[in-house]
Amino acid sequence: MPGSICPARYRERVGGDGDDLGEIRRWFREFAHTAAPRAPLYARLSAAIADHPPTARLLLHAPPTQRQCVLLFACVHWLLLTRPELEGNEALRRHYPNLVERADSTDPWPAFRDFCAANSRLLGDLLPRRSTQTNEIGRCAVFVPVLAGVAGEVGPLGHLDVGASGGLNLLLDRYRYRYVDATGSRHDVGPSDSPITIECGTRGAVPVPRHVPGIADRLGLDRDPIDLTDTDAADWLRACVWPDQADRFERLTAAIELARSSPSRVVRGDAIDDLADAIERLDPGTHPALTTSWVLNYLDVGRQHAFVAELDRLGATRDLTWCAAESPLLTPGLPWPEQVEEPALTHVLRAEWRDGRRAVHRVATAHPHGYWLHWS
Ligand SMILES: C[S@@+](CC[C@H](N)C(=O)[O-])C[C@H]1O[C@@H](n2cnc3c(N)ncnc32)[C@H](O)[C@@H]1O
């Protein structure tokens, strides 16, 4: 999967309902293939699970709508993070690059298989109650150049992150960024004492700003917000990061710490039905700057159109801006240009409503986790 996609879309892609073991084994075989370039640990384990029905069968504990390979991996990861006393924890964690300084390079499968067997009751209890979650702060590197440009034009922003999850991307002015261009030149932006540096490779004329955008107010809107002060919820978010991506795991852990010391408001609500209310809650002296990243793929195409229509309605009477980092393949209801090359990638849209008129620009493509940004 390029970024996180909702389970329903995942199902459309991989096919089938996941209601029989043969199908689940097929998913693991397929996941082994797609994960291989970026996640060798999960790829190896997936290939082995596909050939081991007792482990593959565990996924049948999850409700059909939530069944995806990464859910089993996240549950195991969560137990490794939170239950050191469990049988087999020590033996398995040695293979996780994010949990030990130097991961054991021998085959992780026997330890994984034995851990699942020893803790199958716990896994059987967890799988029906969990769904995968993401809050990827690397995406802030994609928003910063766009929002800095907007702030330069209209003044202090009221940042509304729609589908904000735990609200970590509302702290985008608290992170430091290192933009590295094709010649290797670095441009550092953001507070030098930030505990977090997000690195992003740039191509093309990315308008890397000298300063992070001025954010005067901030608010998150999510139908299922994550309370990061709840240790269990924060650990679950960490467990959903793939262990091969140790840098993501580390920066997420640091961002959660930061968020705990300066929490952002994230209100529960729907991206469309509660959008107007959320904008109303922003400081009226600010310019509403909305962001969405890997959120609108959760909406069906009709609701995607409805989201844009709601912005048109609100933008008819007040100026506002929306920056989206979404995949056109999964969000055909957004106002993308007619021809978009490589629609499966993350594309960045800047839409603005000024004096009642809408202008839309597709400005860039980006890595789903913000590792690179290519300006058009
Ligand atoms: C994949 S996460 C992305 C979170 C965050 N935008 C990021 O980039 O890390 C998608 C988020 O969208 C939220 N979401 C999905 N459908 C929604 C809706 N209709 N209204 C509000 N939030 C929604 C989910 O609860 C989840 O927190």
The ligand as an SDF file (V2000), in Angstrom:
LIG
                    3D

 27 29  0  0  0  0  0  0  0  0999 V2000
   -5.0670    7.4980    7.3500 C   0  0  0  0  0  0  0  0  0  0  0  0
   -5.5820    8.5510    8.6450 S   0  0  0  0  0  0  0  0  0  0  0  0
   -4.6710   10.0120    8.2130 C   0  0  0  0  0  0  0  0  0  0  0  0
   -4.4970   10.8970    9.3810 C   0  0  0  0  0  0  0  0  0  0  0  0
   -3.7290   12.1880    9.1140 C   0  0  0  0  0  0  0  0  0  0  0  0
   -4.4250   13.0220    8.1660 N   0  0  0  0  0  0  0  0  0  0  0  0
   -2.3250   11.9130    8.6410 C   0  0  0  0  0  0  0  0  0  0  0  0
   -1.9840   12.3050    7.5200 O   0  0  0  0  0  0  0  0  0  0  0  0
   -1.5640   11.3170    9.3920 O   0  0  0  0  0  0  0  0  0  0  0  0
   -7.2380    8.9590    8.1530 C   0  0  0  0  0  0  0  0  0  0  0  0
   -8.0200    9.6870    9.2360 C   0  0  0  0  0  0  0  0  0  0  0  0
   -9.2220   10.1690    8.6380 O   0  0  0  0  0  0  0  0  0  0  0  0
  -10.2780   10.0180    9.5750 C   0  0  0  0  0  0  0  0  0  0  0  0
  -11.5420   10.0190    8.8390 N   0  0  0  0  0  0  0  0  0  0  0  0
  -11.9890    9.0990    7.9580 C   0  0  0  0  0  0  0  0  0  0  0  0
  -13.1940    9.4320    7.4900 N   0  0  0  0  0  0  0  0  0  0  0  0
  -13.5520   10.5920    8.0870 C   0  0  0  0  0  0  0  0  0  0  0  0
  -14.6880   11.4380    8.0050 C   0  0  0  0  0  0  0  0  0  0  0  0
  -15.7330   11.1340    7.2270 N   0  0  0  0  0  0  0  0  0  0  0  0
  -14.7050   12.5420    8.7500 N   0  0  0  0  0  0  0  0  0  0  0  0
  -13.6660   12.8600    9.5680 C   0  0  0  0  0  0  0  0  0  0  0  0
  -12.5640   12.0850    9.6820 N   0  0  0  0  0  0  0  0  0  0  0  0
  -12.4990   10.9710    8.9490 C   0  0  0  0  0  0  0  0  0  0  0  0
   -9.9520    8.7100   10.2640 C   0  0  0  0  0  0  0  0  0  0  0  0
  -10.6200    8.5890   11.5140 O   0  0  0  0  0  0  0  0  0  0  0  0
   -8.4280    8.8070   10.4100 C   0  0  0  0  0  0  0  0  0  0  0  0
   -8.0510    9.3980   11.6210 O   0  0  0  0  0  0  0  0  0  0  0  0
  1  2  1  0
  2  3  1  0
  2 10  1  0
  3  4  1  0
  4  5  1  0
  5  6  1  0
  5  7  1  0
  7  8  2  0
  7  9  1  0
 10 11  1  0
 11 12  1  0
 11 26  1  0
 12 13  1  0
 13 14  1  0
 13 24  1  0
 14 15  1  0
 14 23  1  0
 15 16  2  0
 16 17  1  0
 17 18  1  0
 17 23  2  0
 18 19  1  0
 18 20  2  0
 20 21  1  0
 21 22  2  0
 22 23  1  0
 24 25  1  0
 24 26  1  0
 26 27  1  0
M  CHG  2   2   1   9  -1
M  END
$$$$
